């Protein structure tokens, strides 16, 4: 599950709230073991997602770097190439 959480800091354009919330949801899913919680746990689950989102957004917004922002398309192409090398598939597949 958490393999889907990607680095969100230092990209151009910056991470959107949706990307941060999606990562927060994945994190809470992993911790709780729930893909979607029962009615009894729904409020706690959603509250945790909100809290993780707030902490993650605050972290990303407060980090500083002197490195140039990474280009999303270039980083995606690199990840695809690494995957192809790791799993022996063509990069175009």
Residue, then its C-alpha position, 0 to 999 in steps of 0.5 A: x500500500x505505502x509503495x504508492x506514496x511518492x516524494x512530494x517535496x521540491x517538485x515543480x509544480x509543487x505538490x497539490x493538496x490532493x496529492x498530499x491528502x492521497x498520501x495521507x490516506x495511504x499512510x492511514x490505510x497502512x497503519x490501520x489495516x483498513x482499506x475503508x473503515x467500518x462505520x464504527x471506525x469511520x470518524x477515527x479513520x477520517x480524523x486521522x487522515x485529516x491530522x496526517x494531511x495537516x502535518x504533511x502539508x505543514x512539513x512540505x511547506x516548511x522544508x527548504x532546499x538549495x537544490x533545483x526543483x525536480x521535473x515531474x515528467x523526468x522523475x516519472x521517466x526515471x522511475x519507469x526505467x528503474x522499474x523496467x530494469x528491475x522487472x525486465x520489462x520494456x520501458x514502453x510497456 
